Amino acid sequence: MTDSARLDVDDVPAAFTEAASRYDRMVSLNPGYHRHLRSAASALLETLDPHRPLRVLDLGCGSGASTRALLAAAREEGAEIRVTGVDASAGMLEQAEAKTWPAGVDFHQGLAQDLGEQRAAWGLEAPADGVLAAYLFRNVTERDAVLADVHDLLSGGGTLVVQEYSVAGSPFASATWTMVSWAVVIPLAWITSRQTRLYRYLWRSVQGFDSVQTFTDRLYAAGFVDVEVRTVPGWQHGILHTFRARKPA
């Protein structure tokens, strides 16, 4: 497929595999990327009991940056943690598995929408204490079904944290996202890899994702309570959001 071809959501795992060897380098050019992941991981860990072993699912773990953020947040909380990372891209998982991890971290390939059927195969027979899903849900077509499966997976009182771009309903946020995408992100992708279709898809998928209110409503409809939403400082203010929700005890 040529770089000029339009990328559809079904092609996203293969596109990430194609870009996997250069992905960590690309995101390192975003000075807030790892800091924002760490903030999302901390938002999850601070709600969990650090005095007992914790089980967390990193859904859409990619090359392992979010997994690393979870481990760092757990150390900060003084918690013992086991993390299962799941991602649809074989190439991104290869990048993750090539890194050094402590005991208790494992990775599996699969789609988020397969969680209900594959949780046992992924070693998730027992309920999880928390789920982190960073930059995942705009790539999921069956969002309500996946949220329902995450709700089923969590133990009572467990927490879901979703980090995602959302600009719907905000002309200023939408215009800022478009400007940065086409003036910075897409040109950098061309410079680093001579491929831009994944990042053109990134721009388009963010534009088409739920508004903050719509996704919040999805969380409540799936059975979650105490939904909180925060954004980040800097140019991504009003663009990048962290949603935190709890399964009733």
TAZI-V268087 format. One record per pair of residues at least 12 apart in sequence whose C-alpha atoms are under 7 Angstrom apart, sorted by the first residue. I is the first residue (numbers start at 1). GAP is how many residues later the second one is. D is the distance in Angstrom with one decimal. If there is no record, write none. Layout:
# TAZI-V268087
i->[I/I]
gap->[GAP/GAP]
d->[D/D]
This chain:
# TAZI-V268087
i->[3/3/3/4/6/7/7/7/9/13/13/14/15/16/16/16/17/17/17/17/20/20/20/37/37/38/38/40/40/40/41/41/41/42/44/44/44/45/45/50/50/50/51/52/53/53/53/54/54/54/54/55/55/55/55/55/55/56/56/56/56/56/56/56/57/57/57/57/57/57/57/58/58/58/58/58/58/58/59/59/59/59/59/59/59/60/60/60/60/60/61/61/61/62/62/62/63/63/63/63/64/67/82/82/83/83/83/84/84/84/85/85/85/86/86/86/86/87/87/87/87/88/88/88/89/90/108/112/113/113/115/116/127/127/127/128/128/128/129/129/129/129/130/130/130/130/131/131/131/132/132/132/133/133/133/134/134/134/135/135/138/138/138/144/144/147/148/151/156/156/156/157/157/157/157/158/158/159/159/159/160/160/160/161/161/161/161/162/162/162/163/163/163/164/164/164/165/165/165/165/166/166/166/166/166/166/166/166/167/167/167/167/168/168/168/168/169/173/173/174/178/181/186/186/223/224/224/224/224/225/225/225/225/226/226/227/227/227/227/228/228/228/229/229/229/229/230/230]
gap->[192/193/194/193/191/190/191/194/130/75/76/75/183/73/75/76/72/73/74/75/71/72/75/29/32/31/35/121/123/202/28/29/32/31/86/115/117/28/29/27/28/29/28/28/26/27/28/26/27/28/75/26/27/28/73/74/75/26/27/28/72/73/74/75/26/27/28/71/73/74/75/25/26/27/28/73/74/75/26/27/28/53/72/73/74/26/27/73/74/76/24/25/26/25/30/31/29/30/32/33/32/18/22/23/21/22/23/21/22/23/21/22/23/21/22/23/24/21/22/23/24/21/22/23/20/19/14/34/29/33/34/33/26/27/28/25/26/27/25/26/29/30/24/28/29/30/28/29/30/28/29/30/28/29/30/28/29/30/28/29/67/68/71/74/78/75/74/96/91/92/93/89/90/91/92/88/89/86/87/88/84/85/86/81/82/83/84/80/81/82/78/79/80/76/77/78/41/74/75/76/40/43/44/45/46/73/74/75/39/40/44/72/39/41/42/43/42/65/66/33/25/22/13/14/24/21/22/23/24/20/21/22/23/19/20/16/17/18/19/15/16/17/12/13/14/15/12/13]
d->[5.7/6.4/5.6/6.8/6.8/6.3/7.0/6.0/6.2/5.6/4.5/6.3/6.3/6.1/7.0/6.6/5.5/6.1/4.0/5.8/5.5/5.2/6.9/5.9/6.1/4.8/6.9/6.9/6.6/6.5/5.9/5.1/6.0/5.2/6.9/6.5/6.0/6.5/6.4/6.4/6.2/4.3/6.5/7.0/6.9/4.9/5.7/6.2/4.7/6.1/6.1/5.9/4.9/6.1/5.2/5.4/6.8/6.2/5.0/6.4/5.7/5.8/4.8/5.5/5.8/5.0/6.1/6.9/6.4/4.7/6.3/6.7/5.9/4.6/6.3/6.0/5.0/6.2/6.1/5.2/6.6/6.8/7.0/6.1/4.9/5.6/4.6/6.0/6.7/5.8/5.3/5.7/5.5/5.9/5.2/6.3/4.8/5.8/5.2/4.3/4.8/7.0/4.6/5.9/6.3/4.9/6.6/5.9/5.1/5.7/6.2/4.6/6.3/5.8/4.9/5.6/6.2/6.7/5.2/5.6/6.5/5.3/4.6/4.9/6.9/6.6/6.2/6.6/6.8/5.4/6.5/5.5/5.2/5.2/5.0/6.0/4.8/5.7/5.8/5.7/4.8/6.7/6.5/5.4/4.8/5.7/6.5/4.8/6.3/6.0/5.0/6.0/6.3/4.8/6.4/5.6/4.5/6.2/5.9/4.9/6.3/6.8/5.5/6.4/6.8/6.1/5.3/6.6/5.8/5.6/4.0/6.1/5.1/5.2/4.2/5.8/5.4/5.8/4.5/6.3/5.8/5.3/6.3/6.8/5.6/4.5/6.5/5.7/5.0/6.5/5.8/4.4/6.3/5.8/5.5/6.6/6.0/5.4/4.4/6.0/6.1/6.2/6.4/5.7/6.3/5.4/6.3/6.9/7.0/6.3/6.4/5.5/6.6/6.9/6.3/4.6/6.2/6.1/5.8/6.8/6.9/6.2/5.9/6.7/6.9/5.9/5.4/5.0/6.9/5.9/5.3/6.3/6.6/5.7/6.0/6.9/5.6/4.4/7.0/5.7/5.1/6.5/6.6/5.6/4.6/6.4/5.3/6.7]
